[in-house]
Amino acid sequence: MRDRATPQGRHADQRLREAPVIWLTTVSAAGQPQSSPVWFLWDGGSLLIYSRPGGKVRNIAANPRVALHLSDNGTGGDIVTLEGAAEVASDVPPADQNTPYLEKYRDGIARIGMTPERFAATYRVAIRVTPTRFRVW
């Protein structure tokens, strides 16, 4: 993580903890970058994303290098981007048993017409992204 002792580092950390959506870019087997908005949980060292099996998971299995970015402030500023390594995480609970994740997304899960249990069954693959590079400006 960027140095959280700096104002810029603290701001980036806060945005990563509070932002509801981050854009995840993976690369298909054919070499085509594919960006998807995803819900995520930032713990200060890595991001946790729950996904359906398929596209993103298949891409990560073939090429674990990913990029992520938060939306800007509407005028091209307040940029936070990350590059890192993604992996399927088998050591985390399902989404409906992950209290911090549920605290962040319970209302969103209800808005899309799901229960936490149904969400966890649908988005059953946990992906952990460990950043290797941050850019903040």
Secondary structure as UniProt FT lines:
FT   TURN            4..5
FT   HELIX           7..18
FT   STRAND          22..27
FT   TURN            29..30
FT   STRAND          33..38
FT   STRAND          41..42
FT   STRAND          47..51
FT   HELIX           55..62
FT   STRAND          65..69
FT   STRAND          80..88
FT   HELIX           95..97
FT   HELIX           99..111
FT   TURN            112..113
FT   HELIX           116..122
FT   STRAND          125..136
//
